[in-house]
Structures are given as C-alpha cells and as structure tokens.
Amino acid sequence: LCLFAALVALSFSGAIGLTFLMLGCALEYYGVYWPLFVLIFYFICPIPHFIAKRVSDDSDAASSACRELAYFFTTGIVVSAFGFPIILARVEAIKWGACGLVLAGNAVIFLTILGFFLVFGRGDDFSWEQW
C-alpha cells in the first residue's frame, strides 16, 4: 500500500511539473516552444546514476570514484537544466514569465526524479531494476 501511494504521488508530481513546463510554452502570451528542450535534460539526468550503479558493485563502500563522478555529471545536468531557460530569457528568446514557469517545472520534475530514486532505489526486494 505504501509503495502504491508513493507511485501515485510521484506520478502526480511529475504531471504537475510537466504542466508548469507546458504552461511556460503554450500560453498564448508566451507562445514559444524553445523551453521544451529541457526535456532532454530530464531524460539524461538519471543516466550517470544508472551507469555508476552497474559499474560499481561494492554497495557497502561509503564512497567510490565512479559514484562521485556520477554525482558530478548529474549535478552538471541539473544546473544546465536550470540555466538553459535563464539564458533563453536573457537573450530574449522567451519571456521572463515563461522562464519562471519552466524553472518551477524543473524544480518539481527533478524533485520527482530524486523521489523516485529514494523510493525505488533501495536494495530491498522491489527496486527500480524491475522497471
């Protein structure tokens, strides 16, 4: 029951984040779809973690170089996803209101991705590897 509730909450928060992103693009006042390129960042964000999880087999170690490198790349991807709409707004490709909506969507989506790994990334019998 708890796992089902977590899955429902994660899907709801993901839908809210994508709604913010779509509002930043599709509202008639904004009307520019350049911010949709942050979807690329959403898809590549978990990849370093997946690679580090496969490469480093020692889960008992407190830290490994591969895991730290994965954290570094993931942090770079997340910072880039927040910087991209700011740069678009700075060069006046999008309006600042659209930038705010995209930044709000980024915060919600990345917290949803983090929540997914916290809920399903544990080493118990139900993990993200079954997905």
Sine and cosine of phi, psi and omega as CSV:
sin_phi,cos_phi,sin_psi,cos_psi,sin_omega,cos_omega
0.00,0.00,-0.66,0.75,-0.01,-1.00
-0.92,0.40,-0.62,0.78,0.02,-1.00
-0.92,0.40,-0.61,0.79,0.04,-1.00
-0.91,0.41,-0.67,0.74,0.02,-1.00
-0.90,0.43,-0.62,0.78,0.04,-1.00
-0.91,0.42,-0.65,0.76,0.02,-1.00
-0.91,0.42,-0.65,0.76,0.04,-1.00
-0.91,0.41,-0.68,0.74,0.01,-1.00
-0.91,0.42,-0.65,0.76,0.01,-1.00
-0.92,0.40,-0.65,0.76,0.02,-1.00
-0.93,0.37,-0.59,0.81,0.05,-1.00
-0.91,0.42,-0.70,0.72,-0.01,-1.00
-0.93,0.36,-0.55,0.83,0.09,-1.00
-0.90,0.44,-0.63,0.78,0.04,-1.00
-0.92,0.40,-0.60,0.80,0.04,-1.00
-0.91,0.42,-0.69,0.72,0.01,-1.00
-0.89,0.46,-0.69,0.73,0.03,-1.00
-0.93,0.37,-0.50,0.87,0.08,-1.00
-0.91,0.42,-0.68,0.73,0.08,-1.00
-0.86,0.51,-0.69,0.73,0.01,-1.00
-0.89,0.46,-0.70,0.71,0.01,-1.00
-0.91,0.41,-0.60,0.80,0.05,-1.00
-0.90,0.43,-0.59,0.81,0.04,-1.00
-0.92,0.38,-0.33,0.94,0.00,-1.00
-0.98,-0.22,-0.70,0.71,-0.28,-0.96
-1.00,-0.08,-0.20,0.98,0.05,-1.00
-0.89,0.46,0.62,-0.79,-0.10,-0.99
-0.87,0.50,-0.54,0.84,0.00,-1.00
-0.92,0.39,-0.57,0.82,-0.02,-1.00
-1.00,0.00,-0.87,0.49,0.18,-0.98
0.88,0.48,0.30,0.95,0.02,-1.00
-0.85,-0.52,0.71,-0.71,-0.11,-0.99
-0.98,-0.22,0.26,0.97,0.05,-1.00
-0.86,0.50,-0.58,0.82,-0.01,-1.00
-0.90,0.44,-0.24,0.97,0.02,-1.00
-0.90,0.43,-0.24,0.97,0.04,-1.00
-0.92,0.39,-0.25,0.97,0.08,-1.00
-0.93,0.37,-0.26,0.97,0.09,-1.00
-0.86,0.51,-0.52,0.85,0.05,-1.00
-0.88,0.48,-0.66,0.75,0.02,-1.00
-0.91,0.42,-0.58,0.81,0.03,-1.00
-0.89,0.45,-0.62,0.79,-0.05,-1.00
-0.98,0.22,-0.57,0.82,-0.03,-1.00
-1.00,0.01,-0.14,0.99,-0.01,-1.00
-0.86,0.52,-0.72,0.69,-0.04,-1.00
-0.98,0.18,-0.16,0.99,-0.10,-0.99
-0.87,0.49,-0.72,0.69,0.04,-1.00
-0.86,0.51,-0.59,0.81,0.03,-1.00
-0.91,0.41,-0.68,0.73,0.01,-1.00
-0.89,0.45,-0.67,0.74,0.01,-1.00
-0.91,0.41,-0.70,0.72,0.00,-1.00
-0.91,0.41,-0.56,0.83,0.02,-1.00
-0.92,0.40,-0.61,0.79,0.01,-1.00
-0.96,0.27,-0.61,0.79,-0.09,-1.00
-0.98,0.22,-0.72,0.69,-0.06,-1.00
-1.00,0.01,0.93,-0.37,-0.02,-1.00
-1.00,0.02,-0.28,0.96,-0.05,-1.00
-1.00,0.07,1.00,-0.08,-0.01,-1.00
-0.99,0.15,-0.19,0.98,-0.01,-1.00
-1.00,0.07,-0.25,0.97,0.00,-1.00
-0.95,0.31,0.59,-0.81,-0.03,-1.00
-0.93,0.36,-0.57,0.82,-0.02,-1.00
-0.39,-0.92,0.55,-0.84,0.09,-1.00
-0.70,-0.71,0.39,-0.92,-0.04,-1.00
-0.91,0.42,-0.60,0.80,0.00,-1.00
-0.91,0.41,-0.67,0.74,0.01,-1.00
-0.92,0.39,-0.64,0.77,0.03,-1.00
-0.92,0.40,-0.61,0.79,0.06,-1.00
-0.91,0.41,-0.60,0.80,0.06,-1.00
-0.91,0.42,-0.65,0.76,0.07,-1.00
-0.89,0.47,-0.65,0.76,0.00,-1.00
-0.89,0.46,-0.74,0.67,0.00,-1.00
-0.91,0.40,-0.63,0.78,0.03,-1.00
-0.90,0.44,-0.66,0.75,0.05,-1.00
-0.89,0.46,-0.65,0.76,0.06,-1.00
-0.89,0.46,-0.63,0.78,0.02,-1.00
-0.92,0.40,-0.69,0.72,-0.02,-1.00
-0.92,0.40,-0.68,0.73,0.02,-1.00
-0.90,0.44,-0.61,0.79,0.03,-1.00
-0.91,0.42,-0.60,0.80,0.02,-1.00
-0.92,0.40,-0.53,0.85,0.06,-1.00
-0.99,0.16,-0.50,0.87,-0.01,-1.00
-0.98,0.22,-0.50,0.87,-0.07,-1.00
-0.86,0.51,-0.77,0.64,0.03,-1.00
-0.92,0.38,-0.47,0.88,0.05,-1.00
-0.92,0.39,-0.66,0.75,0.05,-1.00
-0.91,0.41,-0.66,0.75,0.04,-1.00
-0.88,0.48,-0.63,0.77,0.02,-1.00
-0.95,0.30,-0.58,0.82,-0.01,-1.00
-0.91,0.42,-0.61,0.79,0.03,-1.00
-1.00,0.01,0.17,0.99,0.06,-1.00
0.88,0.48,0.53,0.85,0.14,-0.99
-0.98,0.18,-0.51,0.86,0.10,-1.00
-0.76,-0.65,0.25,-0.97,0.04,-1.00
-1.00,0.09,0.36,-0.93,-0.04,-1.00
-0.92,0.40,-0.49,0.87,0.06,-1.00
-0.91,0.41,-0.64,0.77,0.07,-1.00
-0.91,0.42,-0.61,0.79,0.05,-1.00
-0.88,0.48,-0.67,0.74,0.04,-1.00
-0.89,0.46,-0.67,0.74,0.03,-1.00
-0.91,0.42,-0.63,0.77,0.02,-1.00
-0.93,0.37,-0.63,0.78,0.04,-1.00
-0.91,0.42,-0.62,0.79,0.08,-1.00
-0.90,0.43,-0.67,0.74,0.06,-1.00
-0.89,0.45,-0.64,0.77,0.05,-1.00
-0.87,0.50,-0.72,0.70,-0.01,-1.00
-0.87,0.49,-0.71,0.71,-0.03,-1.00
-0.92,0.38,-0.68,0.73,-0.03,-1.00
-0.91,0.40,-0.70,0.71,-0.02,-1.00
-0.94,0.35,-0.54,0.84,0.13,-0.99
-0.93,0.38,-0.54,0.84,0.07,-1.00
-0.92,0.39,-0.67,0.74,0.04,-1.00
-0.89,0.45,-0.68,0.73,0.06,-1.00
-0.88,0.47,-0.69,0.73,0.04,-1.00
-0.88,0.47,-0.61,0.79,0.05,-1.00
-0.87,0.49,-0.70,0.71,0.00,-1.00
-0.94,0.33,-0.52,0.86,0.05,-1.00
-0.95,0.32,-0.61,0.80,-0.03,-1.00
-0.98,0.18,-0.74,0.67,-0.12,-0.99
-0.98,-0.20,-0.02,1.00,-0.03,-1.00
-1.00,-0.02,0.00,1.00,0.03,-1.00
-0.93,0.36,0.33,-0.94,-0.06,-1.00
-1.00,0.04,0.35,0.94,0.00,-1.00
-0.99,0.16,-0.16,-0.99,-0.11,-0.99
-0.93,0.37,-0.29,0.96,0.05,-1.00
-0.88,-0.47,0.93,-0.36,-0.04,-1.00
-0.70,-0.72,0.06,-1.00,-0.04,-1.00
-0.93,0.38,-0.30,0.95,-0.02,-1.00
-0.92,0.39,-0.34,0.94,0.03,-1.00
-0.98,0.19,-0.23,0.97,-0.04,-1.00
-0.99,0.16,0.00,0.00,0.00,0.00
